Amino acid sequence: MADIKAILRRMTDEVMNSHNLDVIDEILADDFIEHDELPGLPQSREGVKQFFGMMIEAFPDFHAEATHMLVDGDTGIIRAVMSGTHKGEFMGIPATGKRFEVPTIDIVRFEGDRAAEHWGAMDMMSLMQQLGVVPPG
């Protein structure tokens, strides 16, 4: 059985923190299914690559800090805090120069040593508030 925690760490360290998008092709299955709607992006491995490319372009210091990881059978769950400084356009929003820090939860089902499906939750409202696009609640 695959070391799911090691693969999730690799996704965090190499993709999110070192910005090496090529690693996505090694970690995600060819027929990977993204269950979260990525605005304007395919819900596939290619869509995930495009999403992280967009995040890195908008937030050149984009970083994720994993705080919890759990594995149950073929499924890994990771709680992380993502952060970055808004220095490029993000979802049509011009750079604000503001930092953000938001929690995320990701659930990833594996087939062998590759991720087959992903479900996640990112606090987008807090992100938009921190960027000054949405007034604080």
DRENRO-39737 format. One record per atom (N, C-alpha, C): residue in one letter; atom name; x, y, z. Coordinates in nm, 2 decimals. Layout:
<atoms>
> A / CA / X / Y / Z
...
</atoms>
This chain:
<atoms>
> M / N / 0.08 / -0.12 / 0.00
> M / CA / 0.00 / 0.00 / 0.00
> M / C / 0.09 / 0.13 / 0.00
> A / N / 0.04 / 0.23 / -0.07
> A / CA / 0.12 / 0.35 / -0.08
> A / C / 0.13 / 0.42 / 0.05
> D / N / 0.23 / 0.50 / 0.07
> D / CA / 0.25 / 0.58 / 0.19
> D / C / 0.18 / 0.72 / 0.16
> I / N / 0.05 / 0.72 / 0.19
> I / CA / -0.04 / 0.83 / 0.15
> I / C / 0.01 / 0.96 / 0.22
> K / N / 0.05 / 0.95 / 0.34
> K / CA / 0.10 / 1.08 / 0.41
> K / C / 0.23 / 1.13 / 0.34
> A / N / 0.32 / 1.04 / 0.29
> A / CA / 0.44 / 1.09 / 0.22
> A / C / 0.39 / 1.16 / 0.09
> I / N / 0.29 / 1.10 / 0.02
> I / CA / 0.25 / 1.16 / -0.11
> I / C / 0.18 / 1.30 / -0.08
> L / N / 0.10 / 1.31 / 0.02
> L / CA / 0.04 / 1.44 / 0.06
> L / C / 0.15 / 1.54 / 0.10
> R / N / 0.25 / 1.49 / 0.17
> R / CA / 0.36 / 1.59 / 0.20
> R / C / 0.43 / 1.63 / 0.08
> R / N / 0.45 / 1.54 / -0.02
> R / CA / 0.52 / 1.58 / -0.14
> R / C / 0.43 / 1.68 / -0.22
> M / N / 0.30 / 1.67 / -0.22
> M / CA / 0.22 / 1.76 / -0.29
> M / C / 0.23 / 1.90 / -0.22
> T / N / 0.23 / 1.90 / -0.09
> T / CA / 0.25 / 2.03 / -0.01
> T / C / 0.39 / 2.09 / -0.04
> D / N / 0.49 / 2.01 / -0.01
> D / CA / 0.63 / 2.06 / -0.02
> D / C / 0.67 / 2.09 / -0.16
> E / N / 0.65 / 2.00 / -0.26
> E / CA / 0.71 / 2.02 / -0.39
> E / C / 0.62 / 2.11 / -0.48
> V / N / 0.49 / 2.09 / -0.47
> V / CA / 0.40 / 2.17 / -0.56
> V / C / 0.36 / 2.30 / -0.50
> M / N / 0.31 / 2.30 / -0.38
> M / CA / 0.26 / 2.43 / -0.32
> M / C / 0.37 / 2.52 / -0.27
> N / N / 0.48 / 2.46 / -0.21
> N / CA / 0.58 / 2.54 / -0.15
> N / C / 0.70 / 2.56 / -0.24
> S / N / 0.74 / 2.46 / -0.33
> S / CA / 0.85 / 2.48 / -0.42
> S / C / 0.80 / 2.52 / -0.56
> H / N / 0.67 / 2.52 / -0.58
> H / CA / 0.61 / 2.56 / -0.70
> H / C / 0.65 / 2.48 / -0.83
> N / N / 0.67 / 2.35 / -0.80
> N / CA / 0.71 / 2.25 / -0.91
> N / C / 0.58 / 2.18 / -0.96
> L / N / 0.51 / 2.24 / -1.06
> L / CA / 0.39 / 2.19 / -1.11
> L / C / 0.40 / 2.06 / -1.18
> D / N / 0.52 / 2.02 / -1.23
> D / CA / 0.54 / 1.90 / -1.30
> D / C / 0.52 / 1.78 / -1.21
> V / N / 0.53 / 1.80 / -1.08
> V / CA / 0.51 / 1.69 / -0.98
> V / C / 0.37 / 1.64 / -0.98
> I / N / 0.28 / 1.73 / -1.02
> I / CA / 0.13 / 1.70 / -1.02
> I / C / 0.11 / 1.58 / -1.11
> D / N / 0.19 / 1.57 / -1.23
> D / CA / 0.17 / 1.46 / -1.32
> D / C / 0.21 / 1.32 / -1.26
> E / N / 0.30 / 1.33 / -1.16
> E / CA / 0.35 / 1.21 / -1.09
> E / C / 0.26 / 1.17 / -0.98
> I / N / 0.19 / 1.26 / -0.92
> I / CA / 0.11 / 1.23 / -0.80
> I / C / -0.04 / 1.20 / -0.83
> L / N / -0.09 / 1.27 / -0.93
> L / CA / -0.23 / 1.26 / -0.97
> L / C / -0.25 / 1.16 / -1.08
> A / N / -0.35 / 1.07 / -1.07
> A / CA / -0.38 / 0.97 / -1.18
> A / C / -0.41 / 1.04 / -1.31
> D / N / -0.39 / 0.97 / -1.42
> D / CA / -0.43 / 1.03 / -1.55
> D / C / -0.57 / 1.07 / -1.56
> D / N / -0.66 / 0.99 / -1.50
> D / CA / -0.81 / 1.01 / -1.50
> D / C / -0.86 / 1.07 / -1.37
> F / N / -0.77 / 1.15 / -1.30
> F / CA / -0.80 / 1.22 / -1.18
> F / C / -0.93 / 1.30 / -1.19
> I / N / -1.01 / 1.30 / -1.08
> I / CA / -1.13 / 1.37 / -1.08
> I / C / -1.12 / 1.48 / -0.97
> E / N / -1.14 / 1.60 / -1.00
> E / CA / -1.15 / 1.71 / -0.91
> E / C / -1.29 / 1.74 / -0.88
> H / N / -1.34 / 1.72 / -0.76
> H / CA / -1.48 / 1.74 / -0.73
> H / C / -1.52 / 1.88 / -0.69
> D / N / -1.42 / 1.96 / -0.66
> D / CA / -1.44 / 2.11 / -0.64
> D / C / -1.45 / 2.18 / -0.77
> E / N / -1.54 / 2.27 / -0.78
> E / CA / -1.55 / 2.35 / -0.90
> E / C / -1.43 / 2.45 / -0.90
> L / N / -1.35 / 2.44 / -1.01
> L / CA / -1.24 / 2.54 / -1.02
> L / C / -1.29 / 2.64 / -1.13
> P / N / -1.32 / 2.76 / -1.10
> P / CA / -1.38 / 2.86 / -1.19
> P / C / -1.31 / 2.86 / -1.33
> G / N / -1.38 / 2.82 / -1.43
> G / CA / -1.33 / 2.82 / -1.57
> G / C / -1.22 / 2.72 / -1.60
> L / N / -1.20 / 2.62 / -1.51
> L / CA / -1.10 / 2.52 / -1.53
> L / C / -1.16 / 2.38 / -1.53
> P / N / -1.10 / 2.29 / -1.61
> P / CA / -1.15 / 2.15 / -1.61
> P / C / -1.13 / 2.09 / -1.47
> Q / N / -1.22 / 2.00 / -1.44
> Q / CA / -1.21 / 1.93 / -1.31
> Q / C / -1.13 / 1.80 / -1.33
> S / N / -1.00 / 1.82 / -1.36
> S / CA / -0.91 / 1.71 / -1.40
> S / C / -0.77 / 1.74 / -1.35
> R / N / -0.68 / 1.65 / -1.38
> R / CA / -0.54 / 1.68 / -1.34
> R / C / -0.49 / 1.81 / -1.40
> E / N / -0.53 / 1.83 / -1.53
> E / CA / -0.49 / 1.96 / -1.60
> E / C / -0.54 / 2.08 / -1.53
> G / N / -0.67 / 2.07 / -1.48
> G / CA / -0.73 / 2.18 / -1.41
> G / C / -0.66 / 2.21 / -1.28
> V / N / -0.61 / 2.11 / -1.21
> V / CA / -0.54 / 2.13 / -1.09
> V / C / -0.41 / 2.20 / -1.12
> K / N / -0.34 / 2.16 / -1.23
> K / CA / -0.22 / 2.23 / -1.27
> K / C / -0.24 / 2.37 / -1.30
> Q / N / -0.35 / 2.40 / -1.37
> Q / CA / -0.38 / 2.54 / -1.40
> Q / C / -0.42 / 2.62 / -1.28
> F / N / -0.49 / 2.56 / -1.19
> F / CA / -0.53 / 2.63 / -1.06
> F / C / -0.40 / 2.67 / -0.98
> F / N / -0.31 / 2.57 / -0.96
> F / CA / -0.19 / 2.61 / -0.89
> F / C / -0.10 / 2.71 / -0.96
> G / N / -0.10 / 2.70 / -1.10
> G / CA / -0.03 / 2.80 / -1.17
> G / C / -0.09 / 2.93 / -1.15
> M / N / -0.22 / 2.94 / -1.15
> M / CA / -0.29 / 3.07 / -1.12
> M / C / -0.26 / 3.12 / -0.98
> M / N / -0.26 / 3.03 / -0.89
> M / CA / -0.23 / 3.08 / -0.75
> M / C / -0.08 / 3.13 / -0.74
> I / N / 0.01 / 3.06 / -0.80
> I / CA / 0.15 / 3.10 / -0.79
> I / C / 0.18 / 3.23 / -0.87
> E / N / 0.11 / 3.25 / -0.98
> E / CA / 0.12 / 3.37 / -1.05
> E / C / 0.07 / 3.49 / -0.97
> A / N / -0.05 / 3.47 / -0.91
> A / CA / -0.11 / 3.58 / -0.83
> A / C / -0.04 / 3.60 / -0.70
> F / N / 0.01 / 3.49 / -0.64
> F / CA / 0.07 / 3.50 / -0.51
> F / C / 0.21 / 3.43 / -0.52
> P / N / 0.31 / 3.50 / -0.56
> P / CA / 0.44 / 3.44 / -0.59
> P / C / 0.51 / 3.37 / -0.47
> D / N / 0.47 / 3.41 / -0.35
> D / CA / 0.52 / 3.35 / -0.23
> D / C / 0.42 / 3.25 / -0.17
> F / N / 0.33 / 3.20 / -0.25
> F / CA / 0.23 / 3.10 / -0.21
> F / C / 0.29 / 2.99 / -0.13
> H / N / 0.23 / 2.96 / -0.02
> H / CA / 0.28 / 2.86 / 0.07
> H / C / 0.17 / 2.79 / 0.14
> A / N / 0.19 / 2.66 / 0.17
> A / CA / 0.10 / 2.58 / 0.25
> A / C / 0.17 / 2.52 / 0.37
> E / N / 0.11 / 2.53 / 0.48
> E / CA / 0.17 / 2.46 / 0.60
> E / C / 0.07 / 2.36 / 0.65
> A / N / 0.11 / 2.23 / 0.64
> A / CA / 0.02 / 2.12 / 0.68
> A / C / 0.02 / 2.12 / 0.83
> T / N / -0.10 / 2.12 / 0.89
> T / CA / -0.11 / 2.11 / 1.04
> T / C / -0.16 / 1.98 / 1.09
> H / N / -0.24 / 1.91 / 1.01
> H / CA / -0.29 / 1.78 / 1.04
> H / C / -0.30 / 1.69 / 0.92
> M / N / -0.27 / 1.56 / 0.94
> M / CA / -0.29 / 1.46 / 0.83
> M / C / -0.34 / 1.33 / 0.90
> L / N / -0.44 / 1.28 / 0.83
> L / CA / -0.50 / 1.15 / 0.88
> L / C / -0.52 / 1.06 / 0.75
> V / N / -0.50 / 0.93 / 0.78
> V / CA / -0.52 / 0.84 / 0.67
> V / C / -0.62 / 0.73 / 0.72
> D / N / -0.71 / 0.70 / 0.63
> D / CA / -0.81 / 0.59 / 0.66
> D / C / -0.82 / 0.51 / 0.53
> G / N / -0.76 / 0.39 / 0.53
> G / CA / -0.77 / 0.31 / 0.41
> G / C / -0.70 / 0.38 / 0.29
> D / N / -0.78 / 0.40 / 0.19
> D / CA / -0.72 / 0.46 / 0.07
> D / C / -0.74 / 0.61 / 0.06
> T / N / -0.78 / 0.67 / 0.17
> T / CA / -0.81 / 0.81 / 0.17
> T / C / -0.73 / 0.89 / 0.27
> G / N / -0.67 / 1.00 / 0.23
> G / CA / -0.60 / 1.09 / 0.31
> G / C / -0.67 / 1.22 / 0.33
> I / N / -0.66 / 1.28 / 0.45
> I / CA / -0.72 / 1.40 / 0.49
> I / C / -0.61 / 1.49 / 0.54
> I / N / -0.61 / 1.61 / 0.49
> I / CA / -0.50 / 1.71 / 0.53
> I / C / -0.57 / 1.84 / 0.56
> R / N / -0.53 / 1.90 / 0.67
> R / CA / -0.57 / 2.04 / 0.71
> R / C / -0.44 / 2.12 / 0.70
> A / N / -0.46 / 2.23 / 0.62
> A / CA / -0.34 / 2.31 / 0.60
> A / C / -0.38 / 2.46 / 0.61
> V / N / -0.28 / 2.54 / 0.63
> V / CA / -0.30 / 2.69 / 0.62
> V / C / -0.22 / 2.74 / 0.50
> M / N / -0.30 / 2.80 / 0.41
> M / CA / -0.24 / 2.86 / 0.29
> M / C / -0.22 / 3.00 / 0.31
> S / N / -0.11 / 3.06 / 0.25
> S / CA / -0.08 / 3.20 / 0.27
> S / C / -0.01 / 3.25 / 0.14
> G / N / -0.01 / 3.38 / 0.13
> G / CA / 0.07 / 3.44 / 0.02
> G / C / 0.04 / 3.59 / 0.01
> T / N / 0.11 / 3.66 / -0.07
> T / CA / 0.10 / 3.80 / -0.09
> T / C / 0.05 / 3.83 / -0.23
> H / N / -0.06 / 3.90 / -0.24
> H / CA / -0.13 / 3.93 / -0.37
> H / C / -0.05 / 4.02 / -0.46
> K / N / 0.03 / 3.97 / -0.55
> K / CA / 0.12 / 4.05 / -0.63
> K / C / 0.08 / 4.04 / -0.78
> G / N / -0.02 / 3.96 / -0.81
> G / CA / -0.06 / 3.95 / -0.95
> G / C / -0.21 / 3.93 / -0.96
> E / N / -0.27 / 3.94 / -1.08
> E / CA / -0.41 / 3.93 / -1.09
> E / C / -0.46 / 3.79 / -1.04
> F / N / -0.57 / 3.80 / -0.96
> F / CA / -0.63 / 3.67 / -0.91
> F / C / -0.78 / 3.68 / -0.93
> M / N / -0.83 / 3.59 / -1.02
> M / CA / -0.98 / 3.58 / -1.05
> M / C / -1.03 / 3.72 / -1.09
> G / N / -0.96 / 3.79 / -1.17
> G / CA / -1.00 / 3.92 / -1.22
> G / C / -0.97 / 4.04 / -1.12
> I / N / -0.91 / 4.01 / -1.01
> I / CA / -0.88 / 4.11 / -0.91
> I / C / -0.74 / 4.15 / -0.92
> P / N / -0.72 / 4.28 / -0.95
> P / CA / -0.58 / 4.33 / -0.97
> P / C / -0.50 / 4.32 / -0.83
> A / N / -0.37 / 4.31 / -0.84
> A / CA / -0.29 / 4.29 / -0.72
> A / C / -0.32 / 4.40 / -0.62
> T / N / -0.33 / 4.36 / -0.49
> T / CA / -0.35 / 4.45 / -0.38
> T / C / -0.23 / 4.47 / -0.30
> G / N / -0.14 / 4.38 / -0.31
> G / CA / -0.02 / 4.38 / -0.22
> G / C / -0.05 / 4.33 / -0.08
> K / N / -0.17 / 4.28 / -0.06
> K / CA / -0.21 / 4.23 / 0.08
> K / C / -0.18 / 4.09 / 0.09
> R / N / -0.15 / 4.05 / 0.22
> R / CA / -0.12 / 3.91 / 0.25
> R / C / -0.25 / 3.84 / 0.29
> F / N / -0.26 / 3.71 / 0.27
> F / CA / -0.37 / 3.63 / 0.31
> F / C / -0.32 / 3.51 / 0.38
> E / N / -0.40 / 3.46 / 0.47
> E / CA / -0.38 / 3.33 / 0.54
> E / C / -0.51 / 3.27 / 0.57
> V / N / -0.54 / 3.15 / 0.51
> V / CA / -0.67 / 3.09 / 0.52
> V / C / -0.65 / 2.94 / 0.54
> P / N / -0.74 / 2.88 / 0.62
> P / CA / -0.74 / 2.73 / 0.64
> P / C / -0.80 / 2.66 / 0.53
> T / N / -0.75 / 2.54 / 0.50
> T / CA / -0.81 / 2.45 / 0.40
> T / C / -0.82 / 2.31 / 0.46
> I / N / -0.91 / 2.23 / 0.40
> I / CA / -0.93 / 2.09 / 0.43
> I / C / -0.93 / 2.02 / 0.30
> D / N / -0.85 / 1.92 / 0.28
> D / CA / -0.85 / 1.84 / 0.16
> D / C / -0.87 / 1.69 / 0.19
> I / N / -0.96 / 1.63 / 0.11
> I / CA / -0.98 / 1.48 / 0.12
> I / C / -0.94 / 1.42 / -0.01
> V / N / -0.85 / 1.33 / -0.01
> V / CA / -0.79 / 1.27 / -0.13
> V / C / -0.80 / 1.12 / -0.13
> R / N / -0.87 / 1.06 / -0.23
> R / CA / -0.88 / 0.92 / -0.24
> R / C / -0.77 / 0.87 / -0.34
> F / N / -0.70 / 0.77 / -0.30
> F / CA / -0.59 / 0.71 / -0.38
> F / C / -0.63 / 0.58 / -0.44
> E / N / -0.57 / 0.55 / -0.55
> E / CA / -0.57 / 0.42 / -0.62
> E / C / -0.43 / 0.39 / -0.63
> G / N / -0.38 / 0.29 / -0.55
> G / CA / -0.24 / 0.26 / -0.55
> G / C / -0.16 / 0.38 / -0.50
> D / N / -0.06 / 0.42 / -0.57
> D / CA / 0.03 / 0.53 / -0.53
> D / C / -0.01 / 0.67 / -0.59
> R / N / -0.13 / 0.68 / -0.65
> R / CA / -0.16 / 0.80 / -0.72
> R / C / -0.30 / 0.85 / -0.67
> A / N / -0.32 / 0.98 / -0.66
> A / CA / -0.44 / 1.04 / -0.62
> A / C / -0.54 / 1.02 / -0.73
> A / N / -0.66 / 0.97 / -0.70
> A / CA / -0.77 / 0.95 / -0.80
> A / C / -0.88 / 1.05 / -0.79
> E / N / -0.91 / 1.10 / -0.67
> E / CA / -1.02 / 1.20 / -0.65
> E / C / -0.98 / 1.30 / -0.54
> H / N / -1.04 / 1.42 / -0.55
> H / CA / -1.01 / 1.52 / -0.45
> H / C / -1.14 / 1.60 / -0.42
> W / N / -1.17 / 1.62 / -0.29
> W / CA / -1.27 / 1.71 / -0.24
> W / C / -1.20 / 1.81 / -0.14
> G / N / -1.24 / 1.93 / -0.15
> G / CA / -1.17 / 2.03 / -0.06
> G / C / -1.26 / 2.15 / -0.02
> A / N / -1.21 / 2.22 / 0.08
> A / CA / -1.28 / 2.34 / 0.13
> A / C / -1.17 / 2.44 / 0.16
> M / N / -1.18 / 2.56 / 0.10
> M / CA / -1.09 / 2.67 / 0.13
> M / C / -1.18 / 2.79 / 0.17
> D / N / -1.14 / 2.86 / 0.27
> D / CA / -1.22 / 2.97 / 0.32
> D / C / -1.20 / 3.09 / 0.22
> M / N / -1.27 / 3.08 / 0.11
> M / CA / -1.26 / 3.19 / 0.01
> M / C / -1.32 / 3.32 / 0.06
> M / N / -1.42 / 3.32 / 0.14
> M / CA / -1.47 / 3.45 / 0.19
> M / C / -1.36 / 3.52 / 0.28
> S / N / -1.30 / 3.45 / 0.36
> S / CA / -1.19 / 3.51 / 0.44
> S / C / -1.08 / 3.56 / 0.35
> L / N / -1.04 / 3.48 / 0.25
> L / CA / -0.94 / 3.52 / 0.15
> L / C / -0.98 / 3.66 / 0.09
> M / N / -1.10 / 3.67 / 0.04
> M / CA / -1.15 / 3.79 / -0.03
> M / C / -1.15 / 3.91 / 0.07
> Q / N / -1.19 / 3.88 / 0.20
> Q / CA / -1.19 / 3.99 / 0.30
> Q / C / -1.05 / 4.03 / 0.33
> Q / N / -0.95 / 3.94 / 0.34
> Q / CA / -0.81 / 3.98 / 0.36
> Q / C / -0.75 / 4.06 / 0.25
> L / N / -0.80 / 4.03 / 0.13
> L / CA / -0.75 / 4.10 / 0.01
> L / C / -0.82 / 4.24 / 0.00
> G / N / -0.92 / 4.26 / 0.08
> G / CA / -0.99 / 4.39 / 0.08
> G / C / -1.10 / 4.40 / -0.03
> V / N / -1.13 / 4.29 / -0.09
> V / CA / -1.23 / 4.28 / -0.20
> V / C / -1.37 / 4.28 / -0.14
> V / N / -1.39 / 4.21 / -0.03
> V / CA / -1.52 / 4.20 / 0.04
> V / C / -1.50 / 4.26 / 0.18
> P / N / -1.60 / 4.34 / 0.23
> P / CA / -1.58 / 4.40 / 0.36
> P / C / -1.59 / 4.29 / 0.47
> P / N / -1.52 / 4.32 / 0.58
> P / CA / -1.52 / 4.22 / 0.69
> P / C / -1.66 / 4.20 / 0.74
> G / N / -1.69 / 4.08 / 0.78
> G / CA / -1.82 / 4.04 / 0.83
> G / C / -1.86 / 4.11 / 0.95
</atoms>
